[in-house]
């Protein structure tokens, strides 16, 4: 039985991310809101991923972003939970908290409706590494699950770019 095209692409990207991290001797940690653990699940579904995936944390609320990752609650409230600033703060914080060399974070609104005035499909992803932090803002179309899966695919792309030798 073969995988559907999107699953096949994700499997290829996931294998490439894990291979690149292993070549660099880096560990990956995820901090997920929008994707609710889907990114870490994608990374860890491949046997041997424990060699490079060190941790995954789901911080779905403003309170848990602050309590578990140590993100300043005032700054979080100022910038908003669905922002590039928050994605960057989450990626950098998960690196710090876990000791991983690379942290990846997802935040946004998957839908079906808007939240706090932010349109469904609004996604912010960040990847923090010793080389710096990069972020992407996306406006994905589709159902809640499609938005979440598109966010995972985009996060894998950003990870692969950050891990490039």
Residue pairs with C-beta under 8 A, 6 or more apart in sequence:
2 8
3 11
6 149
6 153
9 153
10 42
10 149
10 152
10 153
10 156
11 46
13 153
13 156
13 157
13 160
14 42
14 43
14 45
14 46
14 156
15 46
16 160
17 28
17 43
17 156
17 159
17 160
17 163
18 43
18 46
18 48
18 49
18 51
18 52
18 53
20 160
20 163
20 164
20 165
21 27
21 28
21 52
21 102
21 163
22 51
22 52
23 165
24 101
24 163
24 165
25 101
26 52
26 100
26 101
26 102
26 129
26 163
27 52
27 53
27 54
27 98
27 99
27 100
27 101
27 102
28 43
28 52
28 53
28 54
28 100
28 101
28 102
28 103
28 104
28 159
29 53
29 54
29 55
29 56
29 57
29 94
29 95
29 97
29 98
29 100
29 102
29 103
29 104
30 39
30 40
30 43
30 53
30 55
30 56
30 57
30 94
30 103
30 104
30 105
30 106
31 57
31 59
31 69
31 90
31 91
31 93
31 94
31 103
31 104
31 105
31 106
32 38
32 39
32 40
32 56
32 57
32 58
32 59
32 105
32 106
33 58
33 59
33 60
33 65
33 81
33 90
33 105
33 106
33 107
33 108
34 106
34 107
34 108
34 109
34 110
34 123
34 147
34 148
34 151
35 106
35 148
35 151
35 152
35 155
36 58
36 60
36 148
37 56
37 58
38 148
38 149
38 151
38 152
39 56
39 104
39 106
39 151
39 152
39 155
39 156
40 53
40 56
41 56
42 152
42 156
43 49
43 53
43 56
44 50
44 53
44 56
54 98
54 99
54 100
55 94
55 98
55 100
57 68
57 69
57 94
57 97
59 65
59 68
59 69
59 90
62 73
62 76
62 77
62 81
63 73
65 71
65 76
65 81
65 86
65 89
65 90
66 72
66 73
66 76
68 97
69 89
69 90
69 93
69 94
69 97
70 93
70 96
70 97
71 86
71 89
71 90
71 93
75 85
75 89
76 86
76 89
79 85
79 86
80 86
80 116
80 118
81 107
81 116
82 107
82 108
82 109
82 115
82 116
82 118
82 122
82 124
83 107
83 124
84 124
84 126
84 135
84 137
86 107
86 124
87 105
87 106
87 107
87 124
87 125
87 126
87 135
88 105
88 126
88 128
88 133
88 135
89 105
90 103
90 105
90 107
90 126
91 103
91 104
91 105
91 126
91 127
91 128
91 133
92 103
92 126
92 128
92 133
93 103
94 100
94 103
94 104
94 105
94 128
95 101
95 102
95 103
95 128
95 129
101 129
101 130
102 127
102 128
102 129
102 159
102 162
102 163
103 127
103 128
103 129
104 125
104 126
104 127
104 128
104 155
104 158
104 159
105 125
105 126
105 127
105 128
106 123
106 124
106 125
106 151
106 152
106 155
107 123
107 124
108 118
108 121
108 122
108 123
108 124
108 138
108 147
108 151
109 115
109 118
109 119
109 120
109 121
109 122
109 123
110 120
110 121
110 144
110 145
110 147
110 148
110 151
111 120
111 121
111 143
111 144
111 147
112 120
112 143
112 144
113 120
114 120
119 139
120 144
120 147
121 138
121 139
121 140
121 141
121 142
121 147
122 137
122 138
122 139
123 137
123 138
123 139
123 140
123 147
123 150
123 151
123 154
124 135
124 136
124 137
124 138
125 135
125 136
125 138
125 151
125 154
125 155
125 158
126 133
126 134
126 135
126 136
126 158
127 133
127 134
127 135
127 155
127 158
127 159
127 161
127 162
129 162
129 163
131 162
134 158
134 161
134 162
136 154
136 158
138 150
138 151
138 154
140 146
140 147
140 150
140 151
141 147
142 150
